[in-house]
Amino acid sequence: MLEDKVEIIEKVINIIKENIETDEVIIRSTNLREDLDLDSFDVLMIMNEIDDEFSITLEEEDFQKVNTPQEITDLLKAKYEVK
């Protein structure tokens, strides 16, 4: 089982910050593609880091459905039963 939802979103935001160069503030509702101008490769890189951090495997199609740190957290919660 993963950590609680607050810890997950903090880790997700930190992973995003560590993997991209931006001066933008990243919050729960930041759109990765629109606000941060990330491309498919950037999102895939972030996905791989999240896989490593949480010792899980997300499918590429899962990440095509999410656009914000909150949506990533919700995806992790749904797939791995986080409270």
Rosetta blueprint (number, residue, H / E / L):
1 M L
2 L L
3 E L
4 D L
5 K H
6 V H
7 E H
8 I H
9 I H
10 E H
11 K H
12 V H
13 I H
14 N H
15 I H
16 I H
17 K H
18 E H
19 N H
20 I L
21 E L
22 T L
23 D L
24 E L
25 V L
26 I L
27 I L
28 R L
29 S L
30 T L
31 N L
32 L L
33 R L
34 E L
35 D L
36 L L
37 D L
38 L L
39 D L
40 S H
41 F H
42 D H
43 V H
44 L H
45 M H
46 I H
47 M H
48 N H
49 E H
50 I H
51 D H
52 D H
53 E H
54 F H
55 S L
56 I L
57 T L
58 L L
59 E L
60 E H
61 E H
62 D H
63 F H
64 Q H
65 K L
66 V L
67 N L
68 T L
69 P H
70 Q H
71 E H
72 I H
73 T H
74 D H
75 L H
76 L H
77 K H
78 A H
79 K H
80 Y H
81 E L
82 V L
83 K L
